[in-house]
Structure formats: structure tokens, C-alpha cells
Amino acid sequence: MGEAYLAMLEYIPKNENGKAFRNLNNRLRDDGIFCLFITKKNLLMLLLIKWWWKANLYKKEEIKQILIEAGFKNISFKKFLFPYNHLNYWGFAIEAKK
């Protein structure tokens, strides 16, 4: 698999995310790219996502550490550009390579 795009991982229990990311890393080619969209932890998302939808939220360093432990390198956090820049308050767009 050359590229993998994922979202909605907020519903996987936090203690299983490392396993899920390791499995994805193993499926990628050596030059593969993993793109992840995941909800960040802030006050608005705590109200809307955590309490209402019962999903997990992540801090930048927390999700970065999970990806490192899963074997990903060259992890970069991207910004959503106009006209979608309001999504920067919602979550992270992350690109990680093997």
C-alpha cells in the first residue's frame, strides 16, 4: 500500500491505537505515506466530541508519540488551508512516513 488516509480513529480505544498504527505501518510500502485526520483536545471539542459523541481527543505530543512508537518517522502536522481553515480548530491533519 503506497498511501493510507484515515479518519474517525477517535472511536478506537486509546490503548489500542498503537496496535492499529503499527499494523498500518506494516502494510505500507517503504516509501508509503500515512495521512491521519484526528480530533484535537481543546475546550470546544471536549464539549462536542468527548462528552456528546463519547470519542477520544488527542494533544499534539500525545498523537505524535503514538505514531513514533508505531514506527513512523518524518511526522509533520499540516494546516487546513482556506476555505477550510476553520477545521484547524477541530483537529490535526498529519502526514507520517515509514
DSSP file with accessible surface (Angstrom, degrees, kcal/mol):
  #  RESIDUE AA STRUCTURE BP1 BP2  ACC     N-H-->O    O-->H-N    N-H-->O    O-->H-N    TCO  KAPPA ALPHA  PHI   PSI    X-CA   Y-CA   Z-CA
    1    1 A M              0   0   88      0, 0.0    28,-2.6     0, 0.0     3,-0.1   0.000 360.0 360.0 360.0 125.3    0.0    0.0    0.0
    2    2 A G        +     0   0   17      1,-0.2    31,-2.3    26,-0.2     2,-0.3   0.853 360.0  15.8 -84.9 -36.8    1.5    3.3   -1.1
    3    3 A E  E     -a   33   0A 104     29,-0.2     2,-0.4    31,-0.0    -1,-0.2  -0.991  59.1-168.7-138.9 147.4   -0.8    5.7    0.7
    4    4 A A  E     -a   34   0A   9     29,-2.0    31,-3.4    -2,-0.3     2,-0.5  -0.996   2.9-168.3-137.1 128.4   -3.3    5.3    3.6
    5    5 A Y  E     +a   35   0A 137     -2,-0.4     2,-0.4    29,-0.2    31,-0.2  -0.979  15.6 177.8-116.2 128.0   -5.8    8.0    4.6
    6    6 A L  E     +a   36   0A  51     29,-2.3    31,-2.2    -2,-0.5     2,-0.3  -0.973  12.1 162.1-135.4 149.0   -7.7    7.6    7.8
    7    7 A A        +     0   0   54     -2,-0.4    31,-0.1    29,-0.2    -2,-0.0  -0.908  56.9  50.7-147.8 172.0  -10.2    9.4   10.0
    8    8 A M    >   +     0   0  119     29,-0.4     3,-1.3    -2,-0.3     4,-0.1   0.651  59.6 134.3  69.9  19.0  -12.6    8.5   12.8
    9    9 A L  G >   +     0   0   16     28,-0.4     3,-1.6     1,-0.3    -1,-0.1   0.566  49.3  89.9 -73.6  -3.9   -9.9    6.8   14.8
   10   10 A E  G 3  S+     0   0    5      1,-0.3    46,-2.4    45,-0.1    -1,-0.3   0.721  81.5  58.1 -61.5 -20.6  -11.3    8.7   17.8
   11   11 A Y  G <  S+     0   0  111     -3,-1.3    -1,-0.3    44,-0.2    -2,-0.2   0.533  83.4  92.8 -92.2  -6.2  -13.6    5.8   18.4
   12   12 A I  S <  S-     0   0   48     -3,-1.6     5,-0.1    -4,-0.1    44,-0.1  -0.727  94.1-101.1 -82.1 133.3  -10.8    3.2   18.8
   13   13 A P    >>  -     0   0   61      0, 0.0     3,-2.4     0, 0.0     4,-0.7  -0.272  29.2-122.0 -54.4 138.9   -9.9    2.8   22.5
   14   14 A K  H >> S+     0   0   72      1,-0.3     3,-0.9     2,-0.2     4,-0.6   0.844 110.8  59.9 -55.4 -34.6   -6.7    4.8   23.2
   15   15 A N  H 34 S+     0   0  138      1,-0.2    -1,-0.3     2,-0.1     4,-0.2   0.606 107.8  46.5 -72.9  -7.9   -4.9    1.7   24.4
   16   16 A E  H <> S+     0   0  102     -3,-2.4     4,-2.1     2,-0.1    -1,-0.2   0.489  87.3  85.9-107.9  -6.6   -5.4    0.0   21.0
   17   17 A N  H <X S+     0   0    0     -3,-0.9     4,-2.9    -4,-0.7     5,-0.2   0.900  86.0  55.6 -62.7 -40.4   -4.4    2.9   18.8
   18   18 A G  H  X S+     0   0   17     -4,-0.6     4,-2.4     1,-0.2    -1,-0.2   0.927 109.0  47.4 -58.1 -43.9   -0.7    2.0   18.9
   19   19 A K  H  > S+     0   0  130     -4,-0.2     4,-2.3     2,-0.2    -1,-0.2   0.920 112.1  50.1 -63.1 -43.6   -1.5   -1.5   17.7
   20   20 A A  H  X S+     0   0   24     -4,-2.1     4,-2.1     1,-0.2    -2,-0.2   0.930 112.8  46.3 -62.1 -44.1   -3.7   -0.1   14.9
   21   21 A F  H  X S+     0   0    0     -4,-2.9     4,-2.5     2,-0.2    -1,-0.2   0.878 110.7  52.5 -68.5 -37.2   -1.0    2.3   13.8
   22   22 A R  H  X S+     0   0  112     -4,-2.4     4,-2.4    -5,-0.2    -1,-0.2   0.919 109.2  50.2 -62.2 -42.9    1.7   -0.4   13.9
   23   23 A N  H  X S+     0   0   85     -4,-2.3     4,-1.2     2,-0.2    -2,-0.2   0.906 111.6  47.8 -62.3 -41.4   -0.5   -2.6   11.7
   24   24 A L  H  X S+     0   0   34     -4,-2.1     4,-1.2     2,-0.2     3,-0.4   0.914 109.9  52.9 -64.5 -41.7   -0.9    0.2    9.2
   25   25 A N  H >< S+     0   0   11     -4,-2.5     3,-0.6     1,-0.2    -2,-0.2   0.910 107.1  52.2 -59.9 -41.4    2.8    0.9    9.2
   26   26 A N  H 3< S+     0   0  121     -4,-2.4    -1,-0.2     1,-0.2    -2,-0.2   0.788 108.3  51.7 -66.0 -27.3    3.5   -2.7    8.4
   27   27 A R  H 3< S+     0   0  174     -4,-1.2    -1,-0.2    -3,-0.4    -2,-0.2   0.683  92.5  92.2 -83.3 -19.6    1.1   -2.6    5.4
   28   28 A L  S << S-     0   0    6     -4,-1.2   -26,-0.2    -3,-0.6     6,-0.0  -0.467  80.7-114.9 -76.3 147.5    2.7    0.5    3.9
   29   29 A R    >   -     0   0  138    -28,-2.6     3,-2.1    -2,-0.1    69,-0.2  -0.268  39.0 -97.7 -66.5 166.9    5.5    0.2    1.3
   30   30 A D  T 3  S+     0   0  145      1,-0.3    68,-0.2    67,-0.1    -1,-0.1   0.816 129.5  41.1 -59.7 -30.7    8.9    1.6    2.3
   31   31 A D  T 3  S+     0   0  111     66,-0.1    -1,-0.3     2,-0.1    -2,-0.1   0.197  93.8 132.5-100.0  16.4    8.1    4.8    0.5
   32   32 A G    <   -     0   0    0     -3,-2.1    66,-1.0   -31,-0.1     2,-0.4  -0.211  45.6-145.0 -71.1 157.3    4.5    4.8    1.8
   33   33 A I  E     -aB   3  97A  39    -31,-2.3   -29,-2.0    64,-0.2     2,-0.5  -0.982   3.3-156.0-125.6 135.0    2.7    7.8    3.3
   34   34 A F  E     -aB   4  96A   1     62,-3.2    62,-2.7    -2,-0.4     2,-0.5  -0.947   8.0-166.4-111.7 121.9    0.1    7.7    6.1
   35   35 A C  E     -aB   5  95A  14    -31,-3.4   -29,-2.3    -2,-0.5     2,-0.4  -0.958   8.9-173.6-111.3 125.3   -2.3   10.6    6.3
   36   36 A L  E     -aB   6  94A   0     58,-2.7    58,-3.1    -2,-0.5     2,-0.5  -0.957  15.1-167.7-124.3 134.0   -4.3   10.9    9.5
   37   37 A F  E     + B   0  93A  65    -31,-2.2   -28,-0.4    -2,-0.4   -29,-0.4  -0.989  26.1 160.3-118.6 119.1   -7.1   13.3   10.4
   38   38 A I  E     - B   0  92A   0     54,-1.8    54,-3.2    -2,-0.5     2,-0.2  -0.992  41.9 -99.4-146.4 148.0   -7.9   13.2   14.1
   39   39 A T  E     - B   0  91A   4     -2,-0.3    19,-1.6    52,-0.2    52,-0.3  -0.443  35.6-139.0 -72.7 132.1   -9.7   15.5   16.6
   40   40 A K  B     -d   58   0B  42     50,-1.9     2,-0.8    17,-0.2    19,-0.2  -0.514  21.9-106.0 -88.8 159.2   -7.5   17.6   18.8
   41   41 A K        +     0   0  104     17,-1.9     2,-0.3    -2,-0.2    19,-0.1  -0.767  62.6 126.4 -89.8 111.5   -8.1   18.2   22.5
   42   42 A N  S  > S-     0   0   32     -2,-0.8     4,-2.3    48,-0.1     5,-0.2  -0.926  70.5 -89.9-151.5 175.1   -9.5   21.7   23.2
   43   43 A L  H  > S+     0   0  120     -2,-0.3     4,-2.0     1,-0.2     5,-0.2   0.922 121.7  46.6 -61.7 -46.6  -12.5   23.1   25.1
   44   44 A L  H  > S+     0   0   73      1,-0.2     4,-2.7     2,-0.2     5,-0.3   0.930 115.0  46.7 -63.4 -43.2  -14.9   23.1   22.2
   45   45 A M  H  >>S+     0   0   12      1,-0.2     4,-2.5     2,-0.2     5,-1.9   0.839 106.8  59.3 -69.6 -29.5  -14.0   19.6   21.1
   46   46 A L  I  <>S+     0   0   46     -4,-2.3     5,-2.2     3,-0.2     6,-0.2   0.934 112.4  39.7 -61.2 -42.9  -14.3   18.5   24.7
   47   47 A L  I  <>S+     0   0   81     -4,-2.0     5,-0.7     3,-0.2    -2,-0.2   0.929 126.5  32.9 -71.2 -47.2  -17.9   19.6   24.7
   48   48 A L  I  <>S+     0   0   70     -4,-2.7     5,-0.6    -5,-0.2    -3,-0.2   0.892 132.0  22.4 -81.0 -42.1  -18.9   18.5   21.2
   49   49 A I  I  X5S+     0   0   13     -4,-2.5     6,-1.7    -5,-0.3     4,-0.7   0.913 125.6  39.0 -95.5 -52.8  -16.8   15.4   20.6
   50   50 A K  I  ><S+     0   0   79     -5,-1.9     4,-0.6     4,-0.2    -3,-0.2   0.964 126.9  29.0 -68.3 -53.5  -15.8   13.9   24.0
   51   51 A W  I  4<S+     0   0  144     -5,-2.2    -3,-0.1    -6,-0.2    -1,-0.1   0.892 129.7  35.9 -79.3 -38.2  -19.0   14.5   26.0
   52   52 A W  I  4<S+     0   0  176     -5,-0.7    -3,-0.2    -6,-0.2    -2,-0.1   0.949 132.7  23.5 -82.3 -49.6  -21.6   14.3   23.3
   53   53 A W  H  <<S-     0   0  136     -4,-0.7    -3,-0.2    -5,-0.6    -2,-0.1   0.456  95.8-130.0 -98.8  -3.2  -20.2   11.7   20.9
   54   54 A K     <  +     0   0  160     -4,-0.6     2,-0.2    -5,-0.3    -4,-0.2   0.850  57.0 144.0  59.9  38.3  -18.0    9.8   23.5
   55   55 A A        -     0   0    1     -6,-1.7   -44,-0.2     1,-0.1     2,-0.2  -0.674  51.6-102.7-105.5 162.5  -15.0    9.9   21.3
   56   56 A N        -     0   0   28    -46,-2.4     2,-0.3    -2,-0.2   -17,-0.2  -0.532  28.3-153.9 -83.8 149.9  -11.3   10.3   22.2
   57   57 A L        -     0   0    5     -2,-0.2     2,-0.4   -19,-0.1   -17,-0.2  -0.872   8.8-149.6-120.2 156.5   -9.4   13.6   21.8
   58   58 A Y  B     -d   40   0B   0    -19,-1.6   -17,-1.9    -2,-0.3     2,-0.2  -0.975   9.5-140.0-134.4 141.3   -5.6   14.0   21.4
   59   59 A K     >  -     0   0  128     -2,-0.4     4,-2.3   -19,-0.2     5,-0.3  -0.620  36.6-110.4 -86.5 157.0   -3.0   16.5   22.2
   60   60 A K  H  > S+     0   0  103      1,-0.2     4,-2.2    -2,-0.2     5,-0.2   0.919 117.6  44.5 -55.7 -50.6   -0.3   17.1   19.5
   61   61 A E  H  > S+     0   0  123      1,-0.2     4,-2.3     2,-0.2    -1,-0.2   0.842 110.8  56.2 -66.7 -32.0    2.5   15.5   21.5
   62   62 A E  H  > S+     0   0   60      2,-0.2     4,-2.0     1,-0.2    -2,-0.2   0.953 111.4  40.4 -65.2 -49.0    0.3   12.5   22.5
   63   63 A I  H  X S+     0   0    0     -4,-2.3     4,-2.2     1,-0.2    -2,-0.2   0.892 114.0  54.8 -70.9 -33.5   -0.6   11.6   18.9
   64   64 A K  H  X S+     0   0   72     -4,-2.2     4,-2.4    -5,-0.3    -1,-0.2   0.937 108.2  48.9 -62.9 -43.9    3.0   12.2   17.8
   65   65 A Q  H  X S+     0   0   90     -4,-2.3     4,-2.6     1,-0.2    -1,-0.2   0.898 108.9  52.9 -63.6 -40.2    4.3    9.8   20.4
   66   66 A I  H  X S+     0   0   25     -4,-2.0     4,-1.3     1,-0.2    -1,-0.2   0.925 111.1  47.2 -60.9 -42.9    1.8    7.1   19.5
   67   67 A L  H  <>S+     0   0    0     -4,-2.2     5,-2.4     2,-0.2     4,-0.2   0.904 111.2  50.5 -67.3 -40.4    3.0    7.4   15.8
   68   68 A I  H ><5S+     0   0   77     -4,-2.4     3,-1.8     1,-0.2    -2,-0.2   0.938 110.0  50.1 -61.8 -46.3    6.7    7.3   16.8
   69   69 A E  H 3<5S+     0   0  125     -4,-2.6    -1,-0.2     1,-0.3    -2,-0.2   0.780 105.3  58.1 -64.9 -24.3    6.1    4.2   18.9
   70   70 A A  T 3<5S-     0   0    6     -4,-1.3    -1,-0.3    -5,-0.2    -2,-0.2   0.460 126.2-101.4 -83.5  -2.2    4.3    2.6   15.9
   71   71 A G  T < 5S+     0   0   28     -3,-1.8    -3,-0.2     1,-0.3     2,-0.2   0.515  73.0 142.7  98.8   7.0    7.4    3.1   13.8
   72   72 A F      < -     0   0    4     -5,-2.4    -1,-0.3    26,-0.2     2,-0.3  -0.539  25.5-173.1 -82.2 148.2    6.6    6.1   11.8
   73   73 A K  E     +C   97   0A 130     24,-4.0    24,-2.5    -2,-0.2    -1,-0.0  -0.791  58.8  40.0-128.0 173.6    9.2    8.7   11.0
   74   74 A N  E    S-     0   0A 120     -2,-0.3     2,-0.5     1,-0.2    -1,-0.2   0.947  72.9-176.5  49.8  55.4    9.1   12.2    9.4
   75   75 A I  E     -     0   0A  29     21,-0.2     2,-0.4    -3,-0.2    21,-0.2  -0.731   2.8-179.6 -86.7 124.3    5.8   13.1   11.1
   76   76 A S  E     -C   95   0A  35     19,-3.0    19,-2.8    -2,-0.5     2,-0.6  -0.992  23.0-141.7-131.2 137.0    4.5   16.5   10.1
   77   77 A F  E     -C   94   0A  48     -2,-0.4    17,-0.2    17,-0.2     2,-0.2  -0.844  24.8-160.3 -95.0 122.1    1.4   18.4   11.2
   78   78 A K  E     -C   93   0A 103     15,-3.5    15,-0.8    -2,-0.6     2,-0.4  -0.599  10.3-127.9-100.5 162.4   -0.2   20.2    8.3
   79   79 A K        -     0   0  146     -2,-0.2     2,-0.4    13,-0.1     6,-0.1  -0.859  21.5-118.0-108.2 143.4   -2.7   23.1    8.4
   80   80 A F        -     0   0   36     -2,-0.4     2,-0.2     5,-0.2     8,-0.1  -0.660  37.0-139.9 -74.9 134.2   -6.0   23.2    6.6
   81   81 A L    >   -     0   0  134     -2,-0.4     3,-2.7     1,-0.1     6,-0.1  -0.518  37.5 -40.7 -95.7 164.0   -6.0   26.0    4.1
   82   82 A F  T 3  S+     0   0  174      1,-0.3    -1,-0.1     2,-0.3     0, 0.0  -0.324 124.8  26.6 -56.8 136.5   -8.7   28.5    3.1
   83   83 A P  T 3  S+     0   0   68      0, 0.0    -1,-0.3     0, 0.0     3,-0.3  -0.918 131.9  42.6 -93.4  16.1  -11.6   28.0    2.7
   84   84 A Y  S X  S+     0   0  144     -3,-2.7     3,-2.1     1,-0.2    -2,-0.3   0.232  74.7 113.4-106.2  14.4  -11.2   25.1    5.2
   85   85 A N  T >   +     0   0   81      1,-0.3     3,-1.7     2,-0.2     4,-0.3   0.712  62.5  74.4 -65.6 -16.2   -9.0   26.8    7.7
   86   86 A H  T >> S+     0   0  126     -3,-0.3     3,-1.3     1,-0.3     4,-0.6   0.787  83.9  69.8 -64.1 -21.9  -11.8   26.6   10.3
   87   87 A L  H <> S+     0   0   52     -3,-2.1     4,-2.4     1,-0.3    -1,-0.3   0.677  78.0  78.8 -70.3 -15.3  -11.0   22.9   10.6
   88   88 A N  H <4 S+     0   0   32     -3,-1.7    -1,-0.3     1,-0.2    -2,-0.2   0.792  92.2  51.5 -63.7 -25.9   -7.7   23.8   12.3
   89   89 A Y  H <4 S+     0   0  120     -3,-1.3    -1,-0.2    -4,-0.3    -2,-0.2   0.820 110.3  50.7 -77.3 -29.2   -9.7   24.3   15.5
   90   90 A W  H  < S-     0   0   63     -4,-0.6   -50,-1.9    -3,-0.2     2,-0.3   0.938 118.1 -40.6 -72.1 -51.6  -11.3   20.9   15.1
   91   91 A G  E  <  -B   39   0A   2     -4,-2.4     2,-0.4   -52,-0.3   -52,-0.2  -0.871  58.5 -69.8-161.1-169.4   -8.3   18.7   14.5
   92   92 A F  E     -B   38   0A  23    -54,-3.2   -54,-1.8    -2,-0.3     2,-0.5  -0.806  19.0-156.3-105.9 143.4   -5.0   17.7   13.2
   93   93 A A  E     -BC  37  78A  10    -15,-0.8   -15,-3.5    -2,-0.4     2,-0.4  -0.988  28.5-175.1-112.9 115.4   -4.0   16.8    9.6
   94   94 A I  E     -BC  36  77A   4    -58,-3.1   -58,-2.7    -2,-0.5     2,-0.5  -0.933  19.6-164.5-122.5 137.1   -0.9   14.6   10.0
   95   95 A E  E     +BC  35  76A  51    -19,-2.8   -19,-3.0    -2,-0.4     2,-0.4  -0.981  16.4 177.2-117.6 126.1    1.4   13.1    7.4
   96   96 A A  E     -B   34   0A   0    -62,-2.7   -62,-3.2    -2,-0.5     2,-0.3  -0.988  10.3-161.0-131.4 142.6    3.8   10.4    8.5
   97   97 A K  E      BC  33  73A  82    -24,-2.5   -24,-4.0    -2,-0.4   -64,-0.2  -0.841 360.0 360.0-119.6 158.0    6.3    8.3    6.6
   98   98 A K              0   0   64    -66,-1.0   -26,-0.2    -2,-0.3    -1,-0.1  -0.219 360.0 360.0 -65.6 360.0    7.9    5.0    7.3
